[in-house]
Amino acid sequence: MTASVSKNGSVPRFAWATIVSRCIVDSEGNRVFSDADVPDLNKLPGKDLLDAANAILTVNGMTAGAAEEIAKNSEEIPTNNSGSN
């Protein structure tokens, strides 16, 4: 199951349910939900589903601001004429 951004720039609701189903794991790293659970997860109140998905994205550094923060805090990549081999 893949999700794409709609023409108006929003993410389809099932994408949030898919993120939740694929990213919530138990203490051993096993998925708690399967792809078959997506339709049921999609029935959760929208705020709860979105809060869970946003928490997952935040914890994993996958928010829009995360890439900017990483770039800001990263060292510049040396060029070929940096003098190192």
C-alpha atoms as a printed R data frame, in Angstrom:
   type eleno elety resid chain resno       x      y      z
1  ATOM     1    CA   MET     A     1   0.000  0.000  0.000
2  ATOM     2    CA   THR     A     2   1.501  3.312 -1.054
3  ATOM     3    CA   ALA     A     3   0.309  6.822 -0.407
4  ATOM     4    CA   SER     A     4   0.737  9.931 -2.443
5  ATOM     5    CA   VAL     A     5   0.029 13.589 -1.936
6  ATOM     6    CA   SER     A     6  -3.278 14.656 -3.462
7  ATOM     7    CA   LYS     A     7  -3.616 17.470 -5.992
8  ATOM     8    CA   ASN     A     8  -4.368 19.983 -3.219
9  ATOM     9    CA   GLY     A     9  -1.165 19.010 -1.362
10 ATOM    10    CA   SER     A    10  -2.790 17.080  1.464
11 ATOM    11    CA   VAL     A    11  -1.900 13.544  2.468
12 ATOM    12    CA   PRO     A    12  -4.724 10.998  2.155
13 ATOM    13    CA   ARG     A    13  -6.089  9.857  5.503
14 ATOM    14    CA   PHE     A    14  -5.140  6.204  4.903
15 ATOM    15    CA   ALA     A    15  -1.490  7.283  4.741
16 ATOM    16    CA   TRP     A    16  -1.602  8.173  8.446
17 ATOM    17    CA   ALA     A    17  -3.116  4.782  9.264
18 ATOM    18    CA   THR     A    18  -0.392  3.130  7.180
19 ATOM    19    CA   ILE     A    19   2.349  4.995  9.063
20 ATOM    20    CA   VAL     A    20   0.839  3.891 12.374
21 ATOM    21    CA   SER     A    21   0.462  0.272 11.232
22 ATOM    22    CA   ARG     A    22   4.026  0.015  9.977
23 ATOM    23    CA   CYS     A    23   5.852  1.920 12.701
24 ATOM    24    CA   ILE     A    24   4.393  0.853 16.028
25 ATOM    25    CA   VAL     A    25   6.446 -2.056 17.327
26 ATOM    26    CA   ASP     A    26   6.695 -4.037 20.547
27 ATOM    27    CA   SER     A    27   9.765 -4.185 22.793
28 ATOM    28    CA   GLU     A    28  11.384 -6.741 20.476
29 ATOM    29    CA   GLY     A    29  10.859 -4.667 17.346
30 ATOM    30    CA   ASN     A    30   7.960 -6.714 15.978
31 ATOM    31    CA   ARG     A    31   5.139 -4.829 14.330
32 ATOM    32    CA   VAL     A    32   2.031 -4.546 16.502
33 ATOM    33    CA   PHE     A    33  -0.252 -3.966 13.507
34 ATOM    34    CA   SER     A    34  -0.218 -5.473 10.025
35 ATOM    35    CA   ASP     A    35  -1.177 -3.884  6.718
36 ATOM    36    CA   ALA     A    36  -4.504 -5.697  7.114
37 ATOM    37    CA   ASP     A    37  -5.187 -3.499 10.172
38 ATOM    38    CA   VAL     A    38  -5.038 -0.243  8.166
39 ATOM    39    CA   PRO     A    39  -8.804 -0.115  7.441
40 ATOM    40    CA   ASP     A    40  -9.570 -0.527 11.161
41 ATOM    41    CA   LEU     A    41  -6.925  2.014 12.191
42 ATOM    42    CA   ASN     A    42  -8.445  4.388  9.657
43 ATOM    43    CA   LYS     A    43 -11.671  4.272 11.703
44 ATOM    44    CA   LEU     A    44  -9.951  5.890 14.695
45 ATOM    45    CA   PRO     A    45 -10.851  9.511 15.408
46 ATOM    46    CA   GLY     A    46  -8.857 11.694 13.010
47 ATOM    47    CA   LYS     A    47  -7.123 13.648 15.775
48 ATOM    48    CA   ASP     A    48  -5.928 10.456 17.488
49 ATOM    49    CA   LEU     A    49  -4.650  8.977 14.232
50 ATOM    50    CA   LEU     A    50  -2.887 12.185 13.239
51 ATOM    51    CA   ASP     A    51  -1.381 12.624 16.728
52 ATOM    52    CA   ALA     A    52   0.019  9.072 16.623
53 ATOM    53    CA   ALA     A    53   1.420  9.509 13.110
54 ATOM    54    CA   ASN     A    54   2.972 12.878 13.960
55 ATOM    55    CA   ALA     A    55   4.573 11.418 17.098
56 ATOM    56    CA   ILE     A    56   6.077  8.620 14.992
57 ATOM    57    CA   LEU     A    57   7.427 11.078 12.432
58 ATOM    58    CA   THR     A    58   8.837 13.356 15.138
59 ATOM    59    CA   VAL     A    59  10.574 10.542 17.046
60 ATOM    60    CA   ASN     A    60  12.144  9.332 13.811
61 ATOM    61    CA   GLY     A    61  13.265 12.790 12.690
62 ATOM    62    CA   MET     A    62  10.982 12.765  9.675
63 ATOM    63    CA   THR     A    63   9.329 16.157 10.087
64 ATOM    64    CA   ALA     A    64   9.812 19.027  7.658
65 ATOM    65    CA   GLY     A    65  11.957 20.886 10.168
66 ATOM    66    CA   ALA     A    66  14.143 17.858 10.909
67 ATOM    67    CA   ALA     A    67  15.955 17.963  7.570
68 ATOM    68    CA   GLU     A    68  16.633 21.675  8.003
69 ATOM    69    CA   GLU     A    69  17.908 21.116 11.543
70 ATOM    70    CA   ILE     A    70  20.215 18.315 10.404
71 ATOM    71    CA   ALA     A    71  21.583 20.457  7.594
72 ATOM    72    CA   LYS     A    72  22.129 23.391  9.943
73 ATOM    73    CA   ASN     A    73  24.007 21.235 12.462
74 ATOM    74    CA   SER     A    74  26.028 19.201  9.952
75 ATOM    75    CA   GLU     A    75  29.580 19.925  8.999
76 ATOM    76    CA   GLU     A    76  30.280 20.950  5.455
77 ATOM    77    CA   ILE     A    77  31.320 18.047  3.210
78 ATOM    78    CA   PRO     A    78  34.971 18.400  2.114
79 ATOM    79    CA   THR     A    79  35.621 18.983 -1.575
80 ATOM    80    CA   ASN     A    80  38.183 17.119 -3.677
81 ATOM    81    CA   ASN     A    81  40.714 19.903 -3.168
82 ATOM    82    CA   SER     A    82  40.557 19.654  0.614
83 ATOM    83    CA   GLY     A    83  44.052 18.222  0.812
84 ATOM    84    CA   SER     A    84  42.955 14.886  2.283
85 ATOM    85    CA   ASN     A    85  43.165 11.576  0.440
